[in-house]
Structure formats: C-alpha cells, structure tokens
Amino acid sequence: MRILRARDRVAVPWKNGGGTTREVFVFPPGAGFDDFGWRVSIAQVDRSGPFSLFPGIDRHLAMLKGRVALKIAGRAPLELTPSALSVSFPGDVPAEADVIEGPATDLNLMARRAAFFATMVRRTLHGRQDCITTTLVFPLTPAVVNDVQLDKDDALLADAGETITIAAETECYWIEITNR
C-alpha cells in the first residue's frame, strides 16, 4: 500500500501543450505519455481547447473544481461539474472542453485498452474496504485511511488482496485497474 502525496507532484505540460497535469500515479513507474499502461492525474484547465489524443487509451474524467462543457466527437455535449458523474470515452476520439467556470480541475484515469480495464466511480466509503484489484482511492476531503491522515488531493494505492479502513464516512473516487 502506498500513500501518494499531493505535495510531491510536479506540474508537467499536457501532451498537446495546452495545459498542465500533475501525475498521481503511473504504471509502470517512470513511464511517459507514450508508454504508460495506466495513469491517474489531475489537470488544471485554465482555458477552452482540445484534449490531447491518446490512441489505444480509454479515458475516464471527473471534475474536481469548476465547470466545463465537454464535447466528444459523435456525442451530445456534456456539462461537467464536481457533482456530475464521471465520463468515459476513447482517447483516440477528438474531444474538447469549453471552460464555463474556471479555472477547472479534473481527475483523469487513462488505461491502455489492450492491456488493462479500468473504472472510476464516486462512492461514499466508511470502514473496511477489500481491494479485489489494484485500487486507487482519491478522497474528496481530508480523510484518515489505515490510521494515516490524507490531506486534500492525496491518494492511496492498494494492491489486489489488500484491505483498507476508512475512519469516517468519506466521499471518494474509487479507481480499479485489472489486467486484460
């Protein structure tokens, strides 16, 4: 089990140079935009514009702050807010975000389609949680997990078979990654 501290993240430019992202975790460790198996990151969206294309990647996106209109080719536009459900779409399809209220911050999960299946669900958690697969827990407020204080934007990564205990009812993004 690993604690992933927000304070340790470094801002890097997006693949298309249109903004910045802070990597929460990447597998395998040290992988870049072109060779990751899966990655979780937080992006700041200061202005409207296109998403980077990621051929062969499945994407999951949730808003943490602000509001954007998300346009994914072939779909009706969606308005994303912190209270909206996460959205999933292929990284090889053109997409763009129009910032309605910004700057906006989003949580991104990307997984290489041929190798991994990933899900991201917002859940309220409390007590013992069994991790069936590789699991990343991203609390939306400070939380105590396995007797460790997690601050805003910290996360916890657990391997399959591990158990975590959340001290008090906490709203989180629960991310699971499985090998195909």
C-alpha positions in Angstrom: 0.0 0.0 0.0 1.3 3.4 -0.9 0.4 6.9 0.1 0.5 9.3 -2.8 1.0 12.9 -1.5 -0.2 15.9 -3.5 2.8 17.9 -2.3 5.1 15.5 -4.2 3.5 16.0 -7.6 5.2 18.2 -10.3 3.3 20.1 -12.9 4.2 19.0 -16.5 2.8 20.2 -19.8 0.0 18.2 -21.5 0.9 16.0 -24.4 -0.5 18.7 -26.7 1.0 21.6 -24.7 -2.4 23.1 -24.0 -2.3 23.0 -20.2 -0.6 21.2 -17.2 -1.1 18.0 -15.4 0.1 16.5 -12.1 0.6 12.8 -12.1 -1.0 11.0 -9.1 0.4 7.6 -10.2 1.7 6.0 -13.4 2.2 2.3 -14.2 4.8 1.2 -14.8 6.6 3.8 -12.7 8.5 6.3 -14.7 6.5 5.7 -17.9 5.8 8.7 -20.2 2.8 9.7 -22.2 3.6 7.2 -25.0 4.4 4.1 -23.0 2.2 4.0 -19.8 0.0 1.1 -19.1 -2.3 3.2 -17.0 -2.1 6.6 -15.2 -4.1 8.8 -12.9 -3.5 12.5 -13.0 -5.0 15.9 -12.0 -5.2 18.5 -14.7 -5.8 22.2 -14.4 -7.9 23.6 -17.3 -7.4 27.4 -17.5 -8.9 27.9 -20.9 -11.0 26.2 -23.5 -9.4 23.9 -26.0 -8.8 20.4 -27.4 -7.8 17.3 -25.4 -4.6 15.5 -26.3 -5.2 12.4 -28.4 -4.2 9.1 -26.9 -4.6 6.3 -29.5 -5.5 2.9 -27.9 -6.3 4.5 -24.5 -9.6 4.5 -22.6 -10.2 7.7 -20.6 -12.3 8.5 -17.6 -12.7 12.1 -16.4 -14.3 13.7 -13.3 -14.4 17.4 -12.4 -13.0 18.3 -9.0 -13.5 22.1 -9.4 -15.1 24.4 -11.9 -17.4 23.7 -14.8 -16.7 22.7 -18.4 -18.8 21.8 -21.4 -17.2 18.6 -22.8 -17.6 17.9 -26.5 -16.6 14.4 -27.6 -16.9 13.6 -31.3 -20.1 11.7 -32.1 -21.8 12.5 -28.8 -24.0 15.3 -27.4 -22.1 17.9 -25.3 -22.0 17.3 -21.6 -21.7 19.8 -18.8 -19.2 18.5 -16.2 -19.2 19.8 -12.6 -17.9 18.4 -9.3 -21.3 16.9 -8.6 -21.7 15.3 -12.1 -20.9 11.6 -12.7 -17.5 10.8 -14.3 -17.5 10.3 -18.1 -15.7 7.6 -20.1 -14.5 7.9 -23.7 -11.9 6.6 -26.1 -8.7 8.7 -26.1 -8.4 8.3 -29.9 -11.6 10.3 -30.4 -11.3 14.1 -30.7 -12.6 15.9 -27.6 -12.5 19.4 -26.3 -13.6 21.3 -23.2 -15.1 24.8 -23.1 -14.4 26.3 -19.7 -17.7 27.7 -18.3 -16.4 28.4 -14.7 -12.7 28.2 -14.2 -10.0 27.5 -13.6 -11.3 24.0 -13.7 -9.6 21.0 -12.2 -10.2 17.4 -13.3 -9.3 13.9 -12.2 -8.1 11.7 -15.2 -7.8 8.0 -15.4 -6.3 6.6 -18.6 -5.7 2.9 -19.3 -4.1 1.2 -22.4 -7.1 -0.6 -23.8 -5.3 -3.8 -25.0 -3.7 -4.4 -21.6 -5.9 -3.0 -18.8 -9.6 -2.5 -17.9 -10.2 0.5 -15.6 -13.2 2.0 -13.8 -13.6 5.2 -11.8 -16.7 5.6 -9.5 -17.6 8.2 -6.9 -18.5 6.4 -3.7 -19.1 7.2 0.0 -16.9 4.9 2.0 -16.5 4.1 5.7 -14.9 1.2 7.5 -13.2 -1.8 6.0 -12.8 -2.0 2.2 -11.4 -5.1 0.4 -9.4 -4.4 -2.7 -10.1 -7.0 -5.2 -7.9 -5.5 -7.9 -5.2 -2.7 -8.0 -7.2 0.1 -6.4 -6.5 3.9 -6.1 -8.6 5.8 -3.5 -8.9 9.5 -4.1 -10.8 11.1 -1.1 -12.5 14.4 -2.0 -11.9 15.8 1.5 -9.2 15.1 4.1 -9.6 11.6 5.5 -7.9 9.1 7.8 -7.2 5.8 5.9 -5.4 2.9 7.7 -4.7 5.4 10.5 -2.8 7.7 8.1 -4.1 11.3 7.5 -4.7 12.0 3.9 -4.9 15.7 3.0 -6.7 17.4 0.1 -5.7 15.7 -3.2 -3.7 13.0 -1.5 -4.4 9.4 -2.6 -3.8 5.8 -1.6 -2.8 3.0 -3.9 -3.5 -0.6 -2.8 -2.6 -3.9 -4.5 -5.1 -6.6 -5.1 -5.9 -8.5 -1.9 -5.1 -5.6 0.5 -7.7 -4.2 2.8 -8.1 -0.5 3.7 -10.0 1.0 6.6 -11.5 4.5 6.3 -12.1 6.0 9.7 -15.2 8.2 8.9 -17.7 8.4 6.1 -15.8 10.0 3.2 -16.7 10.7 -0.4 -14.0 9.3 -2.7 -13.2 8.3 -6.2 -12.7 4.6 -6.2 -10.5 3.6 -9.1 -9.9 -0.1 -10.0 -7.5 -1.4 -12.6 -7.4 -5.0 -13.8 -5.2 -6.7 -16.4 -7.0 -7.9 -19.5 
